[in-house]
Amino acid sequence: MSTESIAWPTSGTATRRPFVEQLHEWVSTVDHKRLGVLYILYALAFLLVGGVEATILRIQLIRPLNHFVSPQVFNRMFTMHGTTMIFFVAMPVLFGFANYLVPLMIGARDMAFPRLNAFSFWMTAFGGLLLYYSFIGGDGLYGAGNAPDVGWFAYAPLTSKTFSRGHSTDFWTLSLLVSGFGSIGTAINIITTVVCMRCKGMTLGKMPLLVWLNLVMAVLVVLAVSPLTAAQIMLLVDRYLGGHFFDTQAGGSAVMWMHFFWVFGHPEVYVLVIPAFGFASEIIPVFSRKAIFGYPVMVAATVCIAFIGMSVWAHHMFTVGMSSNANTFFVLSTMAIAVPTGIKIFNWLATMWGGQIHFKTPMLFCTAFLFQFLIAGLTGIMLGSAPFDWQLGNSYFVIAHFHYVIVGGILFTLFGAFYYWFPKISGRMYNERLGKLHFWLFTIGFHLTFDFMHIPGILGMPRRIYTYEPGRGWDIWNLIVTIGVFFQAAGVLVFLGNLLWSYFRGVLAGSDPWDAWTLEWSTTSPPPVYNFAKIPEVASRRPLWDLKHPEDPDWHYE
Amino acid sequence: MYTRPFSAIMIFCGLALAACAEPAHPYVSPTSIFAPVSTPAQSIFDLSVFVLQVTAAIFIVVFSLLTYAVVKFRKKATTDGREPAQVYGSTQLELAWTVIPVLIVVVLFLAAARVIASIQNAPRPSSAIQVTVIGHQFWWEFRYPSLKVVSANELHIPVSDPAHPTPTFLTLLSADTDHSFWVPRLAGKTDLIPNHPNSMWVDPHETGLYLGQCAQYCGTQHALMLLRVYVDSREDFDRWIQQQSQPARITSTVSPGQRLFETTACVNCHTIAGTAAKGTYGPDLTHLMSRQTIGSGAAKNNIGNLIAWIYKPDRFKPGCKMPSMGLTVQQSAVVAAYLVTLR
């Protein structure tokens, strides 16, 4: 439990302390809310950096035989874009929300291990800085570059000393190693917090879905990041201690690196998407004014996704020459995931069915998420069908598919979550008009970019090429895809502007602006350091519903 | 044959996607996966049509339900502030949307499993042509072990008559990093991985030139590791083999270009059969002028490009492994004049 006695600084208070003192409080904090905010701000900063890298990639590909950047720079940009977005945007921002929300939603005063929490955040933060220091300190494939240029999954043997001289690959390896320890620390913290710190009455079956989903996510992080960490250490041994794990010139195995990476890499997708499901599972009921439909099934489906999700990794490897039996097995396990995922979509749909849907910005984002995640799932089925993947794998179709998952699914619900919990975190309402502008700009940009990106993949355009010849039928699609990027960028700028403006100028939100039902809305906005003056006691999944409707409480039905 | 997928695709991704399978222009793209000319590509195409139809049906159903819910259950201005009826779940519904997807998954799985087996476990007929493909940073080496031919970047194979199939079986190796052999109209891609020999096969039914390229990131010049597969009639193929298996034409006097070639480091990397050049790091140049392109498809093969290429390889392929030899433009032209005699 936090031992800090300093109150949350609210803007406009007369007793504003010197900047250095405030900075010191933030840097040395062990409060779960402040660490959550730090995670989120840190991820937003890297979102801008990763976005700039994506824009550079897209400008280079806007027309055939373009000369905006050299192949060396292009290769660095896609490596850094992928690594940054996954490890230093998506994971930290989700950890940030988990940090902020989980203790509040289970009626606790902090995470189980506040100091581990701070340690984990700073590990992640320094990991990101280490990665970006490579622009100054690294050397690329030819000893002439700087940032890593081996791709975000860094297939062996391109990462060996022979093909990657200098230190760029070391920066990549070490930064993931360092931030990986941070991720594992946070995951253990979340698991312990959820298991041990729930308030009175909150049995596992009465936890908000977001808490359940973050618990499952944390278990997956422990299972998935550990092999990645092991693989990074093996790679370091190869590069510096004369090991031959992945050194094919000395009999090592390139395929083994692929297994290590994807046994992390695929569960990682669920690490990211399951908390996003959590946001949708909180936002959709509140804005439909109905209880979540099929709560036990939602929990079971999530656990099922996590379980099956650990056994599908080799569908990233259908083209590496596995036996027909292995390919067949991974087709089955991959397609099986569609069932629990479909169940979740149907349950959200049933939650909306018969409700009174308020299309505020958070709900707009979650509604778009449902449509887009449907398409992402269906293209996933196509890619899961191994022979189809022999054509589509490593083409732009795959890029379109996983951006549909990560942007159309995860980022959209994340934007929803930003707008939904912004009043709680800042104490002020965001600007609804700007929120809707952000939504429409970003949705138009998203569809221009990622709908049309499927097509060059079908027409044979592989990923990670810095240039292409005219006459392949790819030109027009690449042009449209790049145009969409600028709409998305405009949307993100409106979003950041809205956050900033609302933080200083927004109307005061009050403790429960959405007439919501979970415990975080029962305390003030922003919550005090101790969260709850008196630890709450709950009798159902929607304690605030019970309070507001004493004549018809939930615990009659659960 | 393009009409069935046409409807499914159109529904799935709209008008844009349909352009790929537009019947009037089957070659909108020379690398479309929806214009197969070989059995593996054809089986994948048939499977993909089936998968697209199933997913399109799912999409229509769920999309309609979602749209209906979004439109129908919007908050109305007339609501009296009362909460809607709270529904907590339904076992029947949950069962329905579990069992039906399970059945769909079983069907899709069986369809995929059948195609996997038919492609991966296909028997190799005795009439098959055997080619060893070796991936290099950033070019392709093709060896025909039983025909004693070595070539680079442009693969020649015979057309396969379905009545008397003469498929080509490729053994895929890598000399350095991972690569992937992908010619979409012939077959799906298969990776070339060091220490991990792979294989694949094609049996093109039509003669012609089929394009493709490396589909696994392999380093700086991954983008210009292009593939050209010439499917020849049997007679043309036999003639090509006959011509390729000859050593270079030896003239009684050594030309100045040959002398320059053999006294610079060119010979460390390139082979010209019948001469002192025996390097294996770069492409075999014995029959260089029988190829349409240089630099693995980076530029057209003509004297002007050859001179520029020898003078500064980086100009066509920044980051390629061939170094500039420090020759002057004039010296490069002398070497190129020798190279154009290699037919």
Interface residues (C-beta under 8 A of the other chain):
Chain A: S70 P71 Q72 N75 L141 Y142 D149 G151 Y155 A156 P157 L158 T162 F163 T248 Q249 G251 G252 S253 A254 V255 S288 R289 K290 A291 F293 G294 Y295 P296 V297 T319 V320 G321 S323 S324 N327 T328 V331 L332 M335 A336 A338 V339 G342 I343 I345 F346 N347 L349 A350 M352 W353 G354 G355 Q356 I357 H358 F359 T367 L370 F371 L374 I375 L378 T379 I381 M382 S385 A386 P387 F388 D389 W390 Q391 L392 G393 N394 S395 D451 F452 H454 I455 I458 L459 G460 M461 P462 R463 R464 I465 Y466 T467 Y468 G471 R472 G473 W474 W477 H549 D552 D554 Y557 E558
Chain B: F12 C13 G14 A16 L17 A19 C20 V28 S29 P30 T31 S32 I33 F34 A41 S43 I44 L47 S48 V51 L52 V54 T55 I58 F59 V62 F63 L65 L66 A69 V70 F73 R74 K75 K76 T79 E83 P84 A85 Q86 V87 Y88 G89 S90 L93 E94 W97 T98 P101 V102 V105 L108 F109 A111 A112 A113 V115 I116 A117 I119 Q120 N121 Q137 L172 D176 T177 D178 S180 W182 P184 A187 G188 K189 T190 D191 I193 P194 N195 H196 N198 S199 L211 G212 Q213 C214 A215 Q216 Y217 C218 G219 T220 Q221 H222 A223 L224 P318 G319
